[in-house]
Amino acid sequence: MAEAARKVVHDCGLNPEVIERAATLAARLAKPLDNTDFEMSWRKKVATEFVTYALRELRGDDMGAERLQLTRHDWDGIS
């Protein structure tokens, strides 16, 4: 899967669709540790988002505003 994600990015560039596809492929490999109270599905979602943010940052996007929004996120309802 990681090789598939790398190939997608290498062959197609970093447009939004490619970033989404590559993040999904890469996150399938993720094995989030079970050392928190968060559900596995949430931890896998976060893995996908980390890859997305990294690829967007690599592309040159300014992720500062998005990070600030995340720090203000209302965490109610997350389990």
mmJSON file of the N, C-alpha and C atoms, coordinates in Angstrom:
{"data_MODEL":{"atom_site":{
"group_PDB":["ATOM","ATOM","ATOM","ATOM","ATOM","ATOM","ATOM","ATOM","ATOM","ATOM","ATOM","ATOM","ATOM","ATOM","ATOM","ATOM","ATOM","ATOM","ATOM","ATOM","ATOM","ATOM","ATOM","ATOM","ATOM","ATOM","ATOM","ATOM","ATOM","ATOM","ATOM","ATOM","ATOM","ATOM","ATOM","ATOM","ATOM","ATOM","ATOM","ATOM","ATOM","ATOM","ATOM","ATOM","ATOM","ATOM","ATOM","ATOM","ATOM","ATOM","ATOM","ATOM","ATOM","ATOM","ATOM","ATOM","ATOM","ATOM","ATOM","ATOM","ATOM","ATOM","ATOM","ATOM","ATOM","ATOM","ATOM","ATOM","ATOM","ATOM","ATOM","ATOM","ATOM","ATOM","ATOM","ATOM","ATOM","ATOM","ATOM","ATOM","ATOM","ATOM","ATOM","ATOM","ATOM","ATOM","ATOM","ATOM","ATOM","ATOM","ATOM","ATOM","ATOM","ATOM","ATOM","ATOM","ATOM","ATOM","ATOM","ATOM","ATOM","ATOM","ATOM","ATOM","ATOM","ATOM","ATOM","ATOM","ATOM","ATOM","ATOM","ATOM","ATOM","ATOM","ATOM","ATOM","ATOM","ATOM","ATOM","ATOM","ATOM","ATOM","ATOM","ATOM","ATOM","ATOM","ATOM","ATOM","ATOM","ATOM","ATOM","ATOM","ATOM","ATOM","ATOM","ATOM","ATOM","ATOM","ATOM","ATOM","ATOM","ATOM","ATOM","ATOM","ATOM","ATOM","ATOM","ATOM","ATOM","ATOM","ATOM","ATOM","ATOM","ATOM","ATOM","ATOM","ATOM","ATOM","ATOM","ATOM","ATOM","ATOM","ATOM","ATOM","ATOM","ATOM","ATOM","ATOM","ATOM","ATOM","ATOM","ATOM","ATOM","ATOM","ATOM","ATOM","ATOM","ATOM","ATOM","ATOM","ATOM","ATOM","ATOM","ATOM","ATOM","ATOM","ATOM","ATOM","ATOM","ATOM","ATOM","ATOM","ATOM","ATOM","ATOM","ATOM","ATOM","ATOM","ATOM","ATOM","ATOM","ATOM","ATOM","ATOM","ATOM","ATOM","ATOM","ATOM","ATOM","ATOM","ATOM","ATOM","ATOM","ATOM","ATOM","ATOM","ATOM","ATOM","ATOM","ATOM","ATOM","ATOM","ATOM","ATOM","ATOM","ATOM","ATOM","ATOM","ATOM","ATOM","ATOM","ATOM","ATOM","ATOM","ATOM","ATOM","ATOM"],
"id":[1,2,3,4,5,6,7,8,9,10,11,12,13,14,15,16,17,18,19,20,21,22,23,24,25,26,27,28,29,30,31,32,33,34,35,36,37,38,39,40,41,42,43,44,45,46,47,48,49,50,51,52,53,54,55,56,57,58,59,60,61,62,63,64,65,66,67,68,69,70,71,72,73,74,75,76,77,78,79,80,81,82,83,84,85,86,87,88,89,90,91,92,93,94,95,96,97,98,99,100,101,102,103,104,105,106,107,108,109,110,111,112,113,114,115,116,117,118,119,120,121,122,123,124,125,126,127,128,129,130,131,132,133,134,135,136,137,138,139,140,141,142,143,144,145,146,147,148,149,150,151,152,153,154,155,156,157,158,159,160,161,162,163,164,165,166,167,168,169,170,171,172,173,174,175,176,177,178,179,180,181,182,183,184,185,186,187,188,189,190,191,192,193,194,195,196,197,198,199,200,201,202,203,204,205,206,207,208,209,210,211,212,213,214,215,216,217,218,219,220,221,222,223,224,225,226,227,228,229,230,231,232,233,234,235,236,237],
"type_symbol":["N","C","C","N","C","C","N","C","C","N","C","C","N","C","C","N","C","C","N","C","C","N","C","C","N","C","C","N","C","C","N","C","C","N","C","C","N","C","C","N","C","C","N","C","C","N","C","C","N","C","C","N","C","C","N","C","C","N","C","C","N","C","C","N","C","C","N","C","C","N","C","C","N","C","C","N","C","C","N","C","C","N","C","C","N","C","C","N","C","C","N","C","C","N","C","C","N","C","C","N","C","C","N","C","C","N","C","C","N","C","C","N","C","C","N","C","C","N","C","C","N","C","C","N","C","C","N","C","C","N","C","C","N","C","C","N","C","C","N","C","C","N","C","C","N","C","C","N","C","C","N","C","C","N","C","C","N","C","C","N","C","C","N","C","C","N","C","C","N","C","C","N","C","C","N","C","C","N","C","C","N","C","C","N","C","C","N","C","C","N","C","C","N","C","C","N","C","C","N","C","C","N","C","C","N","C","C","N","C","C","N","C","C","N","C","C","N","C","C","N","C","C","N","C","C","N","C","C","N","C","C","N","C","C","N","C","C"],
"label_atom_id":["N","CA","C","N","CA","C","N","CA","C","N","CA","C","N","CA","C","N","CA","C","N","CA","C","N","CA","C","N","CA","C","N","CA","C","N","CA","C","N","CA","C","N","CA","C","N","CA","C","N","CA","C","N","CA","C","N","CA","C","N","CA","C","N","CA","C","N","CA","C","N","CA","C","N","CA","C","N","CA","C","N","CA","C","N","CA","C","N","CA","C","N","CA","C","N","CA","C","N","CA","C","N","CA","C","N","CA","C","N","CA","C","N","CA","C","N","CA","C","N","CA","C","N","CA","C","N","CA","C","N","CA","C","N","CA","C","N","CA","C","N","CA","C","N","CA","C","N","CA","C","N","CA","C","N","CA","C","N","CA","C","N","CA","C","N","CA","C","N","CA","C","N","CA","C","N","CA","C","N","CA","C","N","CA","C","N","CA","C","N","CA","C","N","CA","C","N","CA","C","N","CA","C","N","CA","C","N","CA","C","N","CA","C","N","CA","C","N","CA","C","N","CA","C","N","CA","C","N","CA","C","N","CA","C","N","CA","C","N","CA","C","N","CA","C","N","CA","C","N","CA","C","N","CA","C","N","CA","C","N","CA","C","N","CA","C","N","CA","C","N","CA","C","N","CA","C"],
"label_alt_id":[null,null,null,null,null,null,null,null,null,null,null,null,null,null,null,null,null,null,null,null,null,null,null,null,null,null,null,null,null,null,null,null,null,null,null,null,null,null,null,null,null,null,null,null,null,null,null,null,null,null,null,null,null,null,null,null,null,null,null,null,null,null,null,null,null,null,null,null,null,null,null,null,null,null,null,null,null,null,null,null,null,null,null,null,null,null,null,null,null,null,null,null,null,null,null,null,null,null,null,null,null,null,null,null,null,null,null,null,null,null,null,null,null,null,null,null,null,null,null,null,null,null,null,null,null,null,null,null,null,null,null,null,null,null,null,null,null,null,null,null,null,null,null,null,null,null,null,null,null,null,null,null,null,null,null,null,null,null,null,null,null,null,null,null,null,null,null,null,null,null,null,null,null,null,null,null,null,null,null,null,null,null,null,null,null,null,null,null,null,null,null,null,null,null,null,null,null,null,null,null,null,null,null,null,null,null,null,null,null,null,null,null,null,null,null,null,null,null,null,null,null,null,null,null,null,null,null,null,null,null,null,null,null,null,null,null,null],
"label_comp_id":["MET","MET","MET","ALA","ALA","ALA","GLU","GLU","GLU","ALA","ALA","ALA","ALA","ALA","ALA","ARG","ARG","ARG","LYS","LYS","LYS","VAL","VAL","VAL","VAL","VAL","VAL","HIS","HIS","HIS","ASP","ASP","ASP","CYS","CYS","CYS","GLY","GLY","GLY","LEU","LEU","LEU","ASN","ASN","ASN","PRO","PRO","PRO","GLU","GLU","GLU","VAL","VAL","VAL","ILE","ILE","ILE","GLU","GLU","GLU","ARG","ARG","ARG","ALA","ALA","ALA","ALA","ALA","ALA","THR","THR","THR","LEU","LEU","LEU","ALA","ALA","ALA","ALA","ALA","ALA","ARG","ARG","ARG","LEU","LEU","LEU","ALA","ALA","ALA","LYS","LYS","LYS","PRO","PRO","PRO","LEU","LEU","LEU","ASP","ASP","ASP","ASN","ASN","ASN","THR","THR","THR","ASP","ASP","ASP","PHE","PHE","PHE","GLU","GLU","GLU","MET","MET","MET","SER","SER","SER","TRP","TRP","TRP","ARG","ARG","ARG","LYS","LYS","LYS","LYS","LYS","LYS","VAL","VAL","VAL","ALA","ALA","ALA","THR","THR","THR","GLU","GLU","GLU","PHE","PHE","PHE","VAL","VAL","VAL","THR","THR","THR","TYR","TYR","TYR","ALA","ALA","ALA","LEU","LEU","LEU","ARG","ARG","ARG","GLU","GLU","GLU","LEU","LEU","LEU","ARG","ARG","ARG","GLY","GLY","GLY","ASP","ASP","ASP","ASP","ASP","ASP","MET","MET","MET","GLY","GLY","GLY","ALA","ALA","ALA","GLU","GLU","GLU","ARG","ARG","ARG","LEU","LEU","LEU","GLN","GLN","GLN","LEU","LEU","LEU","THR","THR","THR","ARG","ARG","ARG","HIS","HIS","HIS","ASP","ASP","ASP","TRP","TRP","TRP","ASP","ASP","ASP","GLY","GLY","GLY","ILE","ILE","ILE","SER","SER","SER"],
"label_asym_id":["A","A","A","A","A","A","A","A","A","A","A","A","A","A","A","A","A","A","A","A","A","A","A","A","A","A","A","A","A","A","A","A","A","A","A","A","A","A","A","A","A","A","A","A","A","A","A","A","A","A","A","A","A","A","A","A","A","A","A","A","A","A","A","A","A","A","A","A","A","A","A","A","A","A","A","A","A","A","A","A","A","A","A","A","A","A","A","A","A","A","A","A","A","A","A","A","A","A","A","A","A","A","A","A","A","A","A","A","A","A","A","A","A","A","A","A","A","A","A","A","A","A","A","A","A","A","A","A","A","A","A","A","A","A","A","A","A","A","A","A","A","A","A","A","A","A","A","A","A","A","A","A","A","A","A","A","A","A","A","A","A","A","A","A","A","A","A","A","A","A","A","A","A","A","A","A","A","A","A","A","A","A","A","A","A","A","A","A","A","A","A","A","A","A","A","A","A","A","A","A","A","A","A","A","A","A","A","A","A","A","A","A","A","A","A","A","A","A","A","A","A","A","A","A","A","A","A","A","A","A","A","A","A","A","A","A","A"],
"label_entity_id":["1","1","1","1","1","1","1","1","1","1","1","1","1","1","1","1","1","1","1","1","1","1","1","1","1","1","1","1","1","1","1","1","1","1","1","1","1","1","1","1","1","1","1","1","1","1","1","1","1","1","1","1","1","1","1","1","1","1","1","1","1","1","1","1","1","1","1","1","1","1","1","1","1","1","1","1","1","1","1","1","1","1","1","1","1","1","1","1","1","1","1","1","1","1","1","1","1","1","1","1","1","1","1","1","1","1","1","1","1","1","1","1","1","1","1","1","1","1","1","1","1","1","1","1","1","1","1","1","1","1","1","1","1","1","1","1","1","1","1","1","1","1","1","1","1","1","1","1","1","1","1","1","1","1","1","1","1","1","1","1","1","1","1","1","1","1","1","1","1","1","1","1","1","1","1","1","1","1","1","1","1","1","1","1","1","1","1","1","1","1","1","1","1","1","1","1","1","1","1","1","1","1","1","1","1","1","1","1","1","1","1","1","1","1","1","1","1","1","1","1","1","1","1","1","1","1","1","1","1","1","1","1","1","1","1","1","1"],
"label_seq_id":[1,1,1,2,2,2,3,3,3,4,4,4,5,5,5,6,6,6,7,7,7,8,8,8,9,9,9,10,10,10,11,11,11,12,12,12,13,13,13,14,14,14,15,15,15,16,16,16,17,17,17,18,18,18,19,19,19,20,20,20,21,21,21,22,22,22,23,23,23,24,24,24,25,25,25,26,26,26,27,27,27,28,28,28,29,29,29,30,30,30,31,31,31,32,32,32,33,33,33,34,34,34,35,35,35,36,36,36,37,37,37,38,38,38,39,39,39,40,40,40,41,41,41,42,42,42,43,43,43,44,44,44,45,45,45,46,46,46,47,47,47,48,48,48,49,49,49,50,50,50,51,51,51,52,52,52,53,53,53,54,54,54,55,55,55,56,56,56,57,57,57,58,58,58,59,59,59,60,60,60,61,61,61,62,62,62,63,63,63,64,64,64,65,65,65,66,66,66,67,67,67,68,68,68,69,69,69,70,70,70,71,71,71,72,72,72,73,73,73,74,74,74,75,75,75,76,76,76,77,77,77,78,78,78,79,79,79],
"pdbx_PDB_ins_code":[null,null,null,null,null,null,null,null,null,null,null,null,null,null,null,null,null,null,null,null,null,null,null,null,null,null,null,null,null,null,null,null,null,null,null,null,null,null,null,null,null,null,null,null,null,null,null,null,null,null,null,null,null,null,null,null,null,null,null,null,null,null,null,null,null,null,null,null,null,null,null,null,null,null,null,null,null,null,null,null,null,null,null,null,null,null,null,null,null,null,null,null,null,null,null,null,null,null,null,null,null,null,null,null,null,null,null,null,null,null,null,null,null,null,null,null,null,null,null,null,null,null,null,null,null,null,null,null,null,null,null,null,null,null,null,null,null,null,null,null,null,null,null,null,null,null,null,null,null,null,null,null,null,null,null,null,null,null,null,null,null,null,null,null,null,null,null,null,null,null,null,null,null,null,null,null,null,null,null,null,null,null,null,null,null,null,null,null,null,null,null,null,null,null,null,null,null,null,null,null,null,null,null,null,null,null,null,null,null,null,null,null,null,null,null,null,null,null,null,null,null,null,null,null,null,null,null,null,null,null,null,null,null,null,null,null,null],
"Cartn_x":[0.814,0.0,0.857,1.902,2.755,3.377,3.791,4.352,3.285,2.053,0.958,0.71,0.752,0.561,1.693,2.925,4.069,3.928,3.505,3.371,2.29,1.186,0.107,0.623,1.327,1.85,2.895,3.784,4.858,4.302,3.328,2.8,1.844,1.144,0.049,0.237,1.243,1.416,0.551,0.525,-0.168,-1.434,-2.328,-3.616,-4.518,-5.629,-6.471,-6.939,-7.3,-7.774,-6.654,-5.472,-4.328,-3.956,-3.968,-3.653,-4.633,-5.91,-6.922,-6.692,-6.444,-6.23,-4.962,-3.879,-2.617,-2.744,-3.436,-3.622,-4.43,-5.442,-6.258,-5.428,-4.64,-3.795,-2.754,-2.103,-1.071,-1.662,-2.835,-3.444,-3.902,-4.136,-4.511,-3.408,-2.176,-1.044,-0.901,-1.509,-1.325,-1.809,-1.029,-1.379,-1.301,-2.312,-2.282,-2.212,-1.389,-1.242,-2.551,-2.76,-3.959,-3.642,-3.01,-2.623,-3.43,-4.608,-5.488,-6.909,-7.772,-9.184,-9.963,-9.301,-9.986,-10.242,-11.361,-11.742,-10.761,-10.586,-9.688,-10.097,-11.393,-11.848,-11.416,-11.453,-11.016,-9.514,-8.755,-7.299,-6.892,-7.606,-7.322,-7.65,-8.738,-9.107,-8.009,-7.485,-6.425,-5.179,-4.874,-3.726,-3.901,-5.095,-5.384,-5.183,-5.674,-5.546,-4.096,-3.299,-1.89,-1.181,-1.463,-0.844,-1.329,-2.609,-3.155,-2.463,-2.343,-1.695,-0.235,0.458,1.864,2.023,1.163,1.247,0.867,-0.117,-0.495,0.63,1.275,2.391,3.555,3.805,4.841,4.547,3.28,2.86,3.094,3.18,3.42,2.246,1.189,0.033,0.412,-0.16,0.024,-0.99,-0.513,-1.392,-1.587,-0.997,-1.096,-2.529,-3.339,-4.73,-5.519,-5.258,-5.963,-5.569,-4.288,-3.846,-4.502,-4.596,-5.224,-6.683,-7.375,-8.771,-8.901,-7.992,-8.031,-7.823,-6.984,-6.757,-7.992,-8.864,-10.102,-11.278,-11.022,-12.08,-12.786,-14.073,-14.859,-14.747,-14.08,-13.795,-14.948,-16.074,-17.228,-17.68,-18.023,-18.535,-17.485,-16.209,-15.157,-14.884,-14.93,-14.674,-13.601],
"Cartn_y":[-1.2,0.0,1.263,1.299,2.49,2.719,1.655,1.775,2.269,1.808,2.271,3.768,4.209,5.633,6.457,5.977,6.684,6.793,5.703,5.691,6.663,6.711,7.644,9.076,9.43,10.798,11.064,10.122,10.303,10.447,9.631,9.619,10.77,11.262,12.201,13.578,13.771,15.065,15.186,16.368,16.567,17.405,16.984,17.664,17.092,17.746,17.304,15.854,15.393,14.019,13.017,13.323,12.436,12.4,13.553,13.601,12.743,12.866,12.066,10.569,10.206,8.787,8.248,9.006,8.562,8.461,9.403,9.359,8.138,7.826,6.642,5.367,5.281,4.099,3.971,5.076,5.04,4.727,5.256,5.04,3.598,2.877,1.466,0.673,1.13,0.476,0.863,1.964,2.49,1.488,1.369,0.518,1.38,2.241,3.146,2.354,2.838,2.184,2.235,1.24,1.165,1.668,2.823,3.369,4.614,4.747,5.873,5.355,6.254,5.906,6.095,6.593,6.854,5.554,5.522,4.357,4.152,2.907,2.581,3.327,3.422,4.11,5.575,6.215,7.609,7.698,6.778,6.803,6.56,5.7,5.481,6.733,7.403,8.649,9.695,9.791,10.75,10.413,9.136,8.736,9.23,9.081,9.571,11.073,11.784,13.243,13.684,12.991,13.334,13.223,12.153,11.986,13.088,13.399,14.475,15.792,16.145,17.405,17.425,16.301,16.238,16.446,15.804,15.966,17.382,17.964,19.342,20.302,20.07,20.912,20.748,19.516,19.237,19.97,20.039,20.745,22.254,22.738,24.165,24.903,24.163,24.803,25.331,26.471,27.014,26.334,25.446,24.669,25.326,26.49,27.17,27.461,27.981,28.314,27.055,25.985,24.738,24.172,24.262,23.797,24.612,25.919,26.779,26.406,26.124,25.711,24.409,23.477,22.205,22.381,23.328,23.534,24.108,24.722,25.296,24.343,23.192,22.219,21.83,21.655,21.195,19.684,19.148,17.726,16.927,17.565,16.83,15.793,14.65,13.614,12.691,13.034,12.143,11.103,9.858,8.79,7.873],
"Cartn_z":[0.0,0.0,0.0,0.806,0.83,-0.541,-1.182,-2.53,-3.503,-3.328,-4.189,-3.978,-2.737,-2.437,-3.046,-2.911,-3.486,-4.997,-5.619,-7.075,-7.536,-6.82,-7.173,-7.151,-6.094,-5.972,-7.045,-7.255,-8.231,-9.641,-9.984,-11.35,-11.644,-10.622,-10.881,-10.256,-9.427,-8.786,-7.546,-6.968,-5.693,-5.836,-6.706,-6.777,-5.671,-5.358,-4.233,-4.325,-5.504,-5.649,-5.375,-5.854,-5.645,-4.165,-3.519,-2.09,-1.309,-1.611,-0.909,-1.138,-2.385,-2.704,-2.037,-2.116,-1.51,0.007,0.639,2.092,2.5,1.731,2.024,1.898,0.831,0.64,1.747,2.09,3.124,4.493,4.8,6.115,6.317,5.236,5.382,6.071,5.925,6.573,8.035,8.409,9.765,10.807,11.826,12.963,14.224,14.408,15.567,16.871,17.764,19.06,19.838,20.643,21.47,22.877,22.946,24.238,24.615,23.998,24.312,24.499,24.902,25.054,23.752,22.704,21.446,20.69,19.986,19.188,18.034,17.61,16.498,15.227,14.968,13.753,13.763,14.921,15.031,14.813,15.395,15.248,13.797,13.078,11.661,10.846,11.202,10.511,10.704,11.909,12.19,11.368,11.219,10.402,8.961,8.432,7.079,6.998,7.998,7.986,8.139,8.93,9.055,7.707,6.974,5.658,4.716,4.766,3.937,4.225,5.501,5.872,5.418,5.595,5.195,3.696,2.9,1.453,1.03,1.676,1.346,1.703,2.844,3.243,2.26,1.834,0.843,-0.462,-0.805,-2.016,-1.89,-0.641,-0.425,0.187,0.535,1.16,2.541,2.922,4.268,5.177,6.009,6.878,8.235,8.457,9.743,10.154,9.244,9.567,9.911,9.202,9.472,10.841,11.174,12.494,13.6,13.389,14.378,14.555,13.462,13.531,14.315,14.095,14.811,16.305,16.694,18.125,18.795,18.022,18.56,18.408,17.85,17.583,18.876,18.787,19.927,19.992,20.99,21.082,21.671,21.987,22.498,21.481,21.962,21.092,20.512,20.694,20.204,21.278,20.87,21.846,21.33],
"occupancy":[1.0,1.0,1.0,1.0,1.0,1.0,1.0,1.0,1.0,1.0,1.0,1.0,1.0,1.0,1.0,1.0,1.0,1.0,1.0,1.0,1.0,1.0,1.0,1.0,1.0,1.0,1.0,1.0,1.0,1.0,1.0,1.0,1.0,1.0,1.0,1.0,1.0,1.0,1.0,1.0,1.0,1.0,1.0,1.0,1.0,1.0,1.0,1.0,1.0,1.0,1.0,1.0,1.0,1.0,1.0,1.0,1.0,1.0,1.0,1.0,1.0,1.0,1.0,1.0,1.0,1.0,1.0,1.0,1.0,1.0,1.0,1.0,1.0,1.0,1.0,1.0,1.0,1.0,1.0,1.0,1.0,1.0,1.0,1.0,1.0,1.0,1.0,1.0,1.0,1.0,1.0,1.0,1.0,1.0,1.0,1.0,1.0,1.0,1.0,1.0,1.0,1.0,1.0,1.0,1.0,1.0,1.0,1.0,1.0,1.0,1.0,1.0,1.0,1.0,1.0,1.0,1.0,1.0,1.0,1.0,1.0,1.0,1.0,1.0,1.0,1.0,1.0,1.0,1.0,1.0,1.0,1.0,1.0,1.0,1.0,1.0,1.0,1.0,1.0,1.0,1.0,1.0,1.0,1.0,1.0,1.0,1.0,1.0,1.0,1.0,1.0,1.0,1.0,1.0,1.0,1.0,1.0,1.0,1.0,1.0,1.0,1.0,1.0,1.0,1.0,1.0,1.0,1.0,1.0,1.0,1.0,1.0,1.0,1.0,1.0,1.0,1.0,1.0,1.0,1.0,1.0,1.0,1.0,1.0,1.0,1.0,1.0,1.0,1.0,1.0,1.0,1.0,1.0,1.0,1.0,1.0,1.0,1.0,1.0,1.0,1.0,1.0,1.0,1.0,1.0,1.0,1.0,1.0,1.0,1.0,1.0,1.0,1.0,1.0,1.0,1.0,1.0,1.0,1.0,1.0,1.0,1.0,1.0,1.0,1.0,1.0,1.0,1.0,1.0,1.0,1.0,1.0,1.0,1.0,1.0,1.0,1.0],
"B_iso_or_equiv":[0.0,0.0,0.0,0.0,0.0,0.0,0.0,0.0,0.0,0.0,0.0,0.0,0.0,0.0,0.0,0.0,0.0,0.0,0.0,0.0,0.0,0.0,0.0,0.0,0.0,0.0,0.0,0.0,0.0,0.0,0.0,0.0,0.0,0.0,0.0,0.0,0.0,0.0,0.0,0.0,0.0,0.0,0.0,0.0,0.0,0.0,0.0,0.0,0.0,0.0,0.0,0.0,0.0,0.0,0.0,0.0,0.0,0.0,0.0,0.0,0.0,0.0,0.0,0.0,0.0,0.0,0.0,0.0,0.0,0.0,0.0,0.0,0.0,0.0,0.0,0.0,0.0,0.0,0.0,0.0,0.0,0.0,0.0,0.0,0.0,0.0,0.0,0.0,0.0,0.0,0.0,0.0,0.0,0.0,0.0,0.0,0.0,0.0,0.0,0.0,0.0,0.0,0.0,0.0,0.0,0.0,0.0,0.0,0.0,0.0,0.0,0.0,0.0,0.0,0.0,0.0,0.0,0.0,0.0,0.0,0.0,0.0,0.0,0.0,0.0,0.0,0.0,0.0,0.0,0.0,0.0,0.0,0.0,0.0,0.0,0.0,0.0,0.0,0.0,0.0,0.0,0.0,0.0,0.0,0.0,0.0,0.0,0.0,0.0,0.0,0.0,0.0,0.0,0.0,0.0,0.0,0.0,0.0,0.0,0.0,0.0,0.0,0.0,0.0,0.0,0.0,0.0,0.0,0.0,0.0,0.0,0.0,0.0,0.0,0.0,0.0,0.0,0.0,0.0,0.0,0.0,0.0,0.0,0.0,0.0,0.0,0.0,0.0,0.0,0.0,0.0,0.0,0.0,0.0,0.0,0.0,0.0,0.0,0.0,0.0,0.0,0.0,0.0,0.0,0.0,0.0,0.0,0.0,0.0,0.0,0.0,0.0,0.0,0.0,0.0,0.0,0.0,0.0,0.0,0.0,0.0,0.0,0.0,0.0,0.0,0.0,0.0,0.0,0.0,0.0,0.0,0.0,0.0,0.0,0.0,0.0,0.0],
"pdbx_formal_charge":[null,null,null,null,null,null,null,null,null,null,null,null,null,null,null,null,null,null,null,null,null,null,null,null,null,null,null,null,null,null,null,null,null,null,null,null,null,null,null,null,null,null,null,null,null,null,null,null,null,null,null,null,null,null,null,null,null,null,null,null,null,null,null,null,null,null,null,null,null,null,null,null,null,null,null,null,null,null,null,null,null,null,null,null,null,null,null,null,null,null,null,null,null,null,null,null,null,null,null,null,null,null,null,null,null,null,null,null,null,null,null,null,null,null,null,null,null,null,null,null,null,null,null,null,null,null,null,null,null,null,null,null,null,null,null,null,null,null,null,null,null,null,null,null,null,null,null,null,null,null,null,null,null,null,null,null,null,null,null,null,null,null,null,null,null,null,null,null,null,null,null,null,null,null,null,null,null,null,null,null,null,null,null,null,null,null,null,null,null,null,null,null,null,null,null,null,null,null,null,null,null,null,null,null,null,null,null,null,null,null,null,null,null,null,null,null,null,null,null,null,null,null,null,null,null,null,null,null,null,null,null,null,null,null,null,null,null],
"auth_seq_id":[1,1,1,2,2,2,3,3,3,4,4,4,5,5,5,6,6,6,7,7,7,8,8,8,9,9,9,10,10,10,11,11,11,12,12,12,13,13,13,14,14,14,15,15,15,16,16,16,17,17,17,18,18,18,19,19,19,20,20,20,21,21,21,22,22,22,23,23,23,24,24,24,25,25,25,26,26,26,27,27,27,28,28,28,29,29,29,30,30,30,31,31,31,32,32,32,33,33,33,34,34,34,35,35,35,36,36,36,37,37,37,38,38,38,39,39,39,40,40,40,41,41,41,42,42,42,43,43,43,44,44,44,45,45,45,46,46,46,47,47,47,48,48,48,49,49,49,50,50,50,51,51,51,52,52,52,53,53,53,54,54,54,55,55,55,56,56,56,57,57,57,58,58,58,59,59,59,60,60,60,61,61,61,62,62,62,63,63,63,64,64,64,65,65,65,66,66,66,67,67,67,68,68,68,69,69,69,70,70,70,71,71,71,72,72,72,73,73,73,74,74,74,75,75,75,76,76,76,77,77,77,78,78,78,79,79,79],
"auth_comp_id":["MET","MET","MET","ALA","ALA","ALA","GLU","GLU","GLU","ALA","ALA","ALA","ALA","ALA","ALA","ARG","ARG","ARG","LYS","LYS","LYS","VAL","VAL","VAL","VAL","VAL","VAL","HIS","HIS","HIS","ASP","ASP","ASP","CYS","CYS","CYS","GLY","GLY","GLY","LEU","LEU","LEU","ASN","ASN","ASN","PRO","PRO","PRO","GLU","GLU","GLU","VAL","VAL","VAL","ILE","ILE","ILE","GLU","GLU","GLU","ARG","ARG","ARG","ALA","ALA","ALA","ALA","ALA","ALA","THR","THR","THR","LEU","LEU","LEU","ALA","ALA","ALA","ALA","ALA","ALA","ARG","ARG","ARG","LEU","LEU","LEU","ALA","ALA","ALA","LYS","LYS","LYS","PRO","PRO","PRO","LEU","LEU","LEU","ASP","ASP","ASP","ASN","ASN","ASN","THR","THR","THR","ASP","ASP","ASP","PHE","PHE","PHE","GLU","GLU","GLU","MET","MET","MET","SER","SER","SER","TRP","TRP","TRP","ARG","ARG","ARG","LYS","LYS","LYS","LYS","LYS","LYS","VAL","VAL","VAL","ALA","ALA","ALA","THR","THR","THR","GLU","GLU","GLU","PHE","PHE","PHE","VAL","VAL","VAL","THR","THR","THR","TYR","TYR","TYR","ALA","ALA","ALA","LEU","LEU","LEU","ARG","ARG","ARG","GLU","GLU","GLU","LEU","LEU","LEU","ARG","ARG","ARG","GLY","GLY","GLY","ASP","ASP","ASP","ASP","ASP","ASP","MET","MET","MET","GLY","GLY","GLY","ALA","ALA","ALA","GLU","GLU","GLU","ARG","ARG","ARG","LEU","LEU","LEU","GLN","GLN","GLN","LEU","LEU","LEU","THR","THR","THR","ARG","ARG","ARG","HIS","HIS","HIS","ASP","ASP","ASP","TRP","TRP","TRP","ASP","ASP","ASP","GLY","GLY","GLY","ILE","ILE","ILE","SER","SER","SER"],
"auth_asym_id":["A","A","A","A","A","A","A","A","A","A","A","A","A","A","A","A","A","A","A","A","A","A","A","A","A","A","A","A","A","A","A","A","A","A","A","A","A","A","A","A","A","A","A","A","A","A","A","A","A","A","A","A","A","A","A","A","A","A","A","A","A","A","A","A","A","A","A","A","A","A","A","A","A","A","A","A","A","A","A","A","A","A","A","A","A","A","A","A","A","A","A","A","A","A","A","A","A","A","A","A","A","A","A","A","A","A","A","A","A","A","A","A","A","A","A","A","A","A","A","A","A","A","A","A","A","A","A","A","A","A","A","A","A","A","A","A","A","A","A","A","A","A","A","A","A","A","A","A","A","A","A","A","A","A","A","A","A","A","A","A","A","A","A","A","A","A","A","A","A","A","A","A","A","A","A","A","A","A","A","A","A","A","A","A","A","A","A","A","A","A","A","A","A","A","A","A","A","A","A","A","A","A","A","A","A","A","A","A","A","A","A","A","A","A","A","A","A","A","A","A","A","A","A","A","A","A","A","A","A","A","A","A","A","A","A","A","A"],
"auth_atom_id":["N","CA","C","N","CA","C","N","CA","C","N","CA","C","N","CA","C","N","CA","C","N","CA","C","N","CA","C","N","CA","C","N","CA","C","N","CA","C","N","CA","C","N","CA","C","N","CA","C","N","CA","C","N","CA","C","N","CA","C","N","CA","C","N","CA","C","N","CA","C","N","CA","C","N","CA","C","N","CA","C","N","CA","C","N","CA","C","N","CA","C","N","CA","C","N","CA","C","N","CA","C","N","CA","C","N","CA","C","N","CA","C","N","CA","C","N","CA","C","N","CA","C","N","CA","C","N","CA","C","N","CA","C","N","CA","C","N","CA","C","N","CA","C","N","CA","C","N","CA","C","N","CA","C","N","CA","C","N","CA","C","N","CA","C","N","CA","C","N","CA","C","N","CA","C","N","CA","C","N","CA","C","N","CA","C","N","CA","C","N","CA","C","N","CA","C","N","CA","C","N","CA","C","N","CA","C","N","CA","C","N","CA","C","N","CA","C","N","CA","C","N","CA","C","N","CA","C","N","CA","C","N","CA","C","N","CA","C","N","CA","C","N","CA","C","N","CA","C","N","CA","C","N","CA","C","N","CA","C","N","CA","C","N","CA","C","N","CA","C","N","CA","C","N","CA","C"],
"pdbx_PDB_model_num":[1,1,1,1,1,1,1,1,1,1,1,1,1,1,1,1,1,1,1,1,1,1,1,1,1,1,1,1,1,1,1,1,1,1,1,1,1,1,1,1,1,1,1,1,1,1,1,1,1,1,1,1,1,1,1,1,1,1,1,1,1,1,1,1,1,1,1,1,1,1,1,1,1,1,1,1,1,1,1,1,1,1,1,1,1,1,1,1,1,1,1,1,1,1,1,1,1,1,1,1,1,1,1,1,1,1,1,1,1,1,1,1,1,1,1,1,1,1,1,1,1,1,1,1,1,1,1,1,1,1,1,1,1,1,1,1,1,1,1,1,1,1,1,1,1,1,1,1,1,1,1,1,1,1,1,1,1,1,1,1,1,1,1,1,1,1,1,1,1,1,1,1,1,1,1,1,1,1,1,1,1,1,1,1,1,1,1,1,1,1,1,1,1,1,1,1,1,1,1,1,1,1,1,1,1,1,1,1,1,1,1,1,1,1,1,1,1,1,1,1,1,1,1,1,1,1,1,1,1,1,1,1,1,1,1,1,1]
}}}
